[in-house]
Amino acid sequence: MNHEVIRLSHISKKFKDEPVLKDLNASLAEGEILGFLGPSGAGKTTTIKILTGQLKPTSGDAYILGINSGHIDETIYEQIGIVTDSSGIYEYLTVWQNLEYFAKILKVSKERIHEVLHQVGLYEHRKKPAGKLSKGQTQRLVLARAVLHRPKVLFLDEPTSGLDPSTALEIHKMLFQLRNEGMAIFLTTHNMEEAAKMCDHVALLNEGVIVEYGTPNEICLKHNKVKKYTLQLSSGKTYTLEQTDENIKKISQWMADDVIETLHSCEPTLESVFLEMTGRELS
Ligand SMILES: Nc1ncnc2c1ncn2[C@@H]1O[C@H](COP(=O)(O)OP(=O)(O)OP(=O)(O)O)[C@@H](O)[C@H]1O
């Protein structure tokens, strides 16, 4: 079994008297991606801040690399990488100079800068001022900086938010590669499709409560109580039917009459599970 690198144990957080996180429990092992999914204001960033020692929980314990996050010192930053909105990139420095600056602080070799620039596909752009990069390229530079020192744990707050689908796909490929190298990735998103594709485990967070936790497949199967089918007939009409005795007879008759063009089962998605459990859409 893979080594556990993060544990949230009964974490609650209040700002003044306002409860923002309520009794969160979750864990992340090396070589895995954990997705924290929830709409704006659900408490995702607050959870990252607690895990990285930037905020103290009101109750409960958070552990990172075996250390209680309330007792970590700055040496922990040698082992973690954090990517949030505030990119911390210097616009007037080139791509290379930006990484060189952080490499000095983190005592990372020049060879590693070359390696990471190739990995994120920015080697050709290394002499460009960071301020002239596209949004997707900037995001890749931020990611390059965060993984420069080969952290054991990487925190990503909405890594593909606002990116076009093909750039988002490139970021996904990079994250898979990093995960396969053994990095543990804690990812927040409100993109359920991204989560279903990327994450080994997901926590569905609503108003500070984890309403569902497991692998995306486990969660969808658990909510696949009423089986449904969509059909398109040769007349062009489409139907979504629940699996009842009456509908099975209807479908069998259409089959016998050879009037079915397409027939699919409709399994729940993380999006539909979230809607079912909370009555609200994610995005
Ligand atoms: N320092 C703070 N003081 C008071 N309230 C705060 C503070 N930080 C966050 N909050 C509140 O806590 C709640 C959760 O915020 P958080 O930033 O964790 O949400 P989020 O899920 O990351 O949202 P988003 O997807 O918009 O980034 C929000 O209602 C927010 O207003």
The ligand as an SDF file (V2000), in Angstrom:
LIG
                    3D

 31 33  0  0  0  0  0  0  0  0999 V2000
  -10.1390   34.8450    6.0160 N   0  0  0  0  0  0  0  0  0  0  0  0
  -11.4640   34.6750    5.9420 C   0  0  0  0  0  0  0  0  0  0  0  0
  -12.2890   35.3280    6.7860 N   0  0  0  0  0  0  0  0  0  0  0  0
  -13.6240   35.1450    6.7490 C   0  0  0  0  0  0  0  0  0  0  0  0
  -14.2450   34.3050    5.8750 N   0  0  0  0  0  0  0  0  0  0  0  0
  -13.4730   33.6200    5.0150 C   0  0  0  0  0  0  0  0  0  0  0  0
  -12.0420   33.7730    4.9980 C   0  0  0  0  0  0  0  0  0  0  0  0
  -11.5390   32.9530    4.0360 N   0  0  0  0  0  0  0  0  0  0  0  0
  -12.6070   32.3330    3.4680 C   0  0  0  0  0  0  0  0  0  0  0  0
  -13.7510   32.7320    4.0520 N   0  0  0  0  0  0  0  0  0  0  0  0
  -15.1010   32.2350    3.7370 C   0  0  0  0  0  0  0  0  0  0  0  0
  -15.0870   30.8310    3.8430 O   0  0  0  0  0  0  0  0  0  0  0  0
  -15.9030   30.2310    2.8200 C   0  0  0  0  0  0  0  0  0  0  0  0
  -15.0710   29.2180    2.0400 C   0  0  0  0  0  0  0  0  0  0  0  0
  -14.0820   29.9320    1.3130 O   0  0  0  0  0  0  0  0  0  0  0  0
  -13.0350   29.1730    0.3780 P   0  0  0  0  0  0  0  0  0  0  0  0
  -12.1450   30.2130   -0.2270 O   0  0  0  0  0  0  0  0  0  0  0  0
  -12.3870   28.0750    1.1360 O   0  0  0  0  0  0  0  0  0  0  0  0
  -14.0080   28.5480   -0.7340 O   0  0  0  0  0  0  0  0  0  0  0  0
  -13.6300   27.8100   -2.0990 P   0  0  0  0  0  0  0  0  0  0  0  0
  -14.3840   26.5360   -2.1080 O   0  0  0  0  0  0  0  0  0  0  0  0
  -12.1540   27.7330   -2.2570 O   0  0  0  0  0  0  0  0  0  0  0  0
  -14.2400   28.8150   -3.1820 O   0  0  0  0  0  0  0  0  0  0  0  0
  -13.7080   29.1920   -4.6650 P   0  0  0  0  0  0  0  0  0  0  0  0
  -14.0290   28.0120   -5.5510 O   0  0  0  0  0  0  0  0  0  0  0  0
  -14.5300   30.3960   -5.0060 O   0  0  0  0  0  0  0  0  0  0  0  0
  -12.2460   29.5100   -4.5510 O   0  0  0  0  0  0  0  0  0  0  0  0
  -16.4430   31.3790    1.9690 C   0  0  0  0  0  0  0  0  0  0  0  0
  -17.7520   31.6730    2.4220 O   0  0  0  0  0  0  0  0  0  0  0  0
  -15.5000   32.5180    2.2820 C   0  0  0  0  0  0  0  0  0  0  0  0
  -16.1610   33.7740    2.1810 O   0  0  0  0  0  0  0  0  0  0  0  0
  1  2  1  0
  2  3  1  0
  2  7  2  0
  3  4  2  0
  4  5  1  0
  5  6  2  0
  6  7  1  0
  6 10  1  0
  7  8  1  0
  8  9  2  0
  9 10  1  0
 10 11  1  0
 11 12  1  0
 11 30  1  0
 12 13  1  0
 13 14  1  0
 13 28  1  0
 14 15  1  0
 15 16  1  0
 16 17  2  0
 16 18  1  0
 16 19  1  0
 19 20  1  0
 20 21  2  0
 20 22  1  0
 20 23  1  0
 23 24  1  0
 24 25  2  0
 24 26  1  0
 24 27  1  0
 28 29  1  0
 28 30  1  0
 30 31  1  0
M  END
$$$$
